[in-house]
Amino acid sequence: MSNKLAILGGSAVRTKPFCGWPVFGEAEERRLMGALRSGKWGKLDGDEVAEFERRFAAMHGCKHAIGVVNGTVSLRIALMAAGIPAGSEVIVPPYTFLATATAVVEANAVPVFADIDLETFNLSPAAVEAAITPKTRAIMPVHMGGQPAEMDALMVIARQHNLVIIEDAAHAHAALYRQRPAGSIGQLGSFSFQSSKNLTCGEGGIVTTNDDRLAEACRSIHNCGRITGGLWYEHHVMSANYRLGEFQGAVLNAQLDRLEEQTNTRDRNGQHLAARLSKIPGLHPQRRTAETTRHSYHLFLLRIDAQVFGTPRTAVLRALQAEGIPICGGYAVPLYRQPLFRNKAFGPYLSNTGPALDYTAVRCPNCETICAEQGAWLEQSLFLGTSADMDDIAQAFEKVYEHRNALGKVQL
Ligand SMILES: Cc1ncc(COP(=O)(O)O)c(C=O)c1O
């Protein structure tokens, strides 16, 4: 094998494809055909979503799980069920998918960004504390990449200030925090089953809770404001049809049977890769907290410190891609830098909050460093393979590091 960098004409470290996604087989086909042939395609008619909700709730040690159309709606329903008043503040990280913050806007509340920790990529409890005002009503930690946020510290802060915690567990299916499933620790949890997620049916989401009253509110909001025992055309709260369909339920039931084993594989491989990459100067895989019993590795997160590694992130990523490693830089800007927030292009929402809301003044330095200079992501399906796959990734990094001086010749 040529030792020259592939980006400079050498041969690539990795030429075989990595594990693809989604993974499916006869079980999905059987369930889907069963749902199709039953003629019961809606959640209120069939058994698949109901079965999935029961199983998902049980797996989280939660009394309730409410299947909905996606993981954005699930966040909004959780906020609405929690009774977050219009114009009040909800603390969110800026290093997350858009939905974490826009769900807050769609609930007519104000997203307030608190910085993340540079090493864990998760919401910093100290930054959360500093962001609390008399208007704060909730905190929405994201379990970024699948590593649970610092829930103990956040729960203490929430108790002290009487705040609701809604966990955005869109990345964290089957992740464990001190043996407790992510999404079961705050008052409400929210998951996404969109195509890229570790548990998927194409599009879908779910809300989890142990609180009977919150569950009842979620069920009503996702079902046109209906209530148990009420009439079909009796609508009690602002709501819509957000119900998950039976075909999605069928796929999820089959996918759920695979999740435990897949999660253990991802966690084992993720730890193996992190151990190898940590030995390379300037590379910092997401620091695993002592409380993380199991990481779901929806994303393998990494920082590349260009000063120490010896070459800028963009060049490293390009070189790795040429070596056959599908790596990317992740979120390019903190959410508050998105035009949507800078311009407060909120449509009909938050129309009364006025000039107090100025996202151009927000600064979250750790998030900015990660977005602009250091962040790198590898996706979950790579971690369903073998330890030899991890060794190939590590070897590509080692090769790029070894030849870092040659990277100056690469046109970016
Ligand atoms: C952290 C996070 N929250 C929420 C969502 C929203 O989920 P969905 O795409 O199912 O609406 C996503 C999806 O990518 C996400 O990554």
PDBQT file of the ligand as one rigid body, heavy atoms in Angstrom, charges set to zero:
ROOT
HETATM    1  C1  LIG A 501     -31.020  16.835  18.583  1.00  0.00    +0.000 C 
HETATM    2  C2  LIG A 501     -32.233  16.704  17.716  1.00  0.00    +0.000 A 
HETATM    3  N1  LIG A 501     -33.413  17.103  18.203  1.00  0.00    +0.000 NA
HETATM    4  C3  LIG A 501     -34.541  17.003  17.479  1.00  0.00    +0.000 A 
HETATM    5  C4  LIG A 501     -34.531  16.509  16.195  1.00  0.00    +0.000 A 
HETATM    6  C5  LIG A 501     -35.776  16.528  15.394  1.00  0.00    +0.000 C 
HETATM    7  O1  LIG A 501     -36.214  15.285  14.970  1.00  0.00    +0.000 OA
HETATM    8  P1  LIG A 501     -37.094  15.124  13.635  1.00  0.00    +0.000 P 
HETATM    9  O2  LIG A 501     -36.198  15.290  12.468  1.00  0.00    +0.000 OA
HETATM   10  O3  LIG A 501     -37.639  13.738  13.782  1.00  0.00    +0.000 OA
HETATM   11  O4  LIG A 501     -38.169  16.156  13.683  1.00  0.00    +0.000 OA
HETATM   12  C6  LIG A 501     -33.314  16.060  15.656  1.00  0.00    +0.000 A 
HETATM   13  C7  LIG A 501     -33.295  15.476  14.289  1.00  0.00    +0.000 C 
HETATM   14  O5  LIG A 501     -32.384  15.480  13.539  1.00  0.00    +0.000 OA
HETATM   15  C8  LIG A 501     -32.136  16.181  16.422  1.00  0.00    +0.000 A 
HETATM   16  O6  LIG A 501     -30.932  15.805  15.930  1.00  0.00    +0.000 OA
ENDROOT
TORSDOF 0
